């Protein structure tokens, strides 16, 4: 959920750029992916906070980097694609081959050392 919090914070502050690593596009998106039956239940019955990163980054006038592994099981790559699609230019999508979302930070740190 840290990416969702970062997206919301970026919408009310003025950062130089936004980097989202293995972030969800929104809780309802993840729920529809993981539990398809939830599409039949009004969202407000299930949750209060939607953590809608797509909404927050849609109008941000700042560079946005979306990083995601293509092997993650917890957060699907579709979330990264939705975030990239919602972001304003300039934006960049980096897909890490064979990268699981839980090890992306470790991989990036080791690649830079």
C-alpha positions as CSV (number, residue, x, y, z in Angstrom):
1,X,0.0,0.0,0.0
2,X,3.0,2.3,0.2
3,X,2.6,3.3,-3.5
4,X,-1.0,4.3,-2.9
5,X,0.0,6.4,0.0
6,X,2.9,8.0,-2.0
7,X,0.4,8.8,-4.9
8,X,-2.0,10.4,-2.5
9,X,0.7,12.4,-0.8
10,X,2.1,13.6,-4.2
11,X,-1.3,14.9,-5.0
12,X,-1.3,17.3,-2.0
13,X,2.4,18.2,-1.9
14,X,4.7,19.3,-4.7
15,X,7.4,16.7,-5.2
16,X,9.9,16.8,-8.0
17,X,8.9,13.3,-9.2
18,X,7.0,10.2,-8.3
19,X,8.3,6.7,-8.3
20,X,5.8,3.8,-7.7
21,X,7.3,0.4,-7.1
22,X,4.9,-2.6,-7.3
23,X,2.0,-0.3,-6.4
24,X,-1.6,-1.1,-6.7
25,X,-3.8,0.9,-9.0
26,X,-6.7,0.8,-6.5
27,X,-8.1,-1.6,-3.9
28,X,-11.2,-2.2,-6.0
29,X,-9.0,-3.2,-9.0
30,X,-7.1,-5.7,-6.8
31,X,-10.3,-7.1,-5.3
32,X,-11.8,-7.7,-8.8
33,X,-8.6,-9.5,-9.8
34,X,-8.4,-11.6,-6.7
35,X,-12.0,-12.1,-5.8
36,X,-14.2,-11.8,-8.9
37,X,-17.4,-12.1,-6.9
38,X,-16.8,-8.7,-5.4
39,X,-18.0,-7.0,-8.6
40,X,-21.5,-7.9,-7.5
41,X,-21.2,-6.2,-4.2
42,X,-21.3,-2.4,-3.8
43,X,-17.8,-1.2,-2.9
44,X,-19.0,0.9,0.0
45,X,-20.2,-2.3,1.7
46,X,-16.7,-3.9,1.6
47,X,-14.4,-1.0,2.2
48,X,-14.0,2.6,3.3
49,X,-10.6,3.4,1.8
50,X,-10.1,2.7,-1.9
51,X,-6.5,3.8,-2.1
52,X,-7.2,4.9,-5.7
53,X,-3.7,5.6,-7.0
54,X,-5.0,6.1,-10.6
55,X,-7.2,9.0,-9.5
56,X,-4.4,10.7,-7.6
57,X,-1.7,10.5,-10.3
58,X,-4.0,11.3,-13.3
59,X,-3.5,15.0,-13.1
60,X,-0.1,15.3,-11.5
61,X,2.2,17.5,-13.6
62,X,5.4,15.7,-12.6
63,X,7.6,12.9,-14.0
64,X,6.3,9.5,-12.9
65,X,8.2,6.3,-13.0
66,X,6.2,3.0,-12.5
67,X,8.4,0.0,-11.7
68,X,7.0,-3.5,-11.5
69,X,8.2,-7.1,-11.8
70,X,6.6,-9.4,-14.3
71,X,6.6,-12.4,-11.8
72,X,4.8,-10.9,-8.9
73,X,1.8,-12.9,-7.5
74,X,0.6,-10.5,-4.9
75,X,0.2,-7.4,-7.1
76,X,-0.3,-8.2,-10.8
77,X,1.5,-6.4,-13.6
78,X,-2.0,-5.1,-14.7
79,X,-1.8,-2.7,-11.8
80,X,1.4,-1.2,-13.2
81,X,-0.1,-0.9,-16.7
82,X,-3.2,0.9,-15.3
83,X,-1.0,3.3,-13.3
84,X,1.1,4.0,-16.3
85,X,-2.0,4.6,-18.4
86,X,-3.4,7.0,-15.8
87,X,-0.2,9.0,-15.4
88,X,0.4,12.3,-17.2
89,X,3.5,12.8,-19.3
90,X,6.3,12.6,-18.7
91,X,6.0,9.0,-17.6
92,X,7.9,5.8,-17.8
93,X,7.1,2.2,-17.2
94,X,9.9,-0.2,-16.3
95,X,9.0,-3.9,-16.2
96,X,11.7,-6.0,-14.4
97,X,12.0,-9.4,-16.1
98,X,11.5,-12.3,-13.7
99,X,11.1,-9.8,-10.9
100,X,8.7,-10.5,-8.1
101,X,7.3,-7.5,-6.4
102,X,8.7,-8.4,-3.0
103,X,12.3,-8.4,-4.3
104,X,12.4,-5.4,-6.6
105,X,14.0,-3.0,-4.1
106,X,16.7,-5.5,-3.3
107,X,17.4,-6.1,-7.0
108,X,17.6,-2.4,-7.8
109,X,19.9,-1.7,-4.8
110,X,22.2,-4.6,-5.8
111,X,22.3,-3.5,-9.5
112,X,23.5,-0.1,-8.5
113,X,26.3,-1.2,-6.2
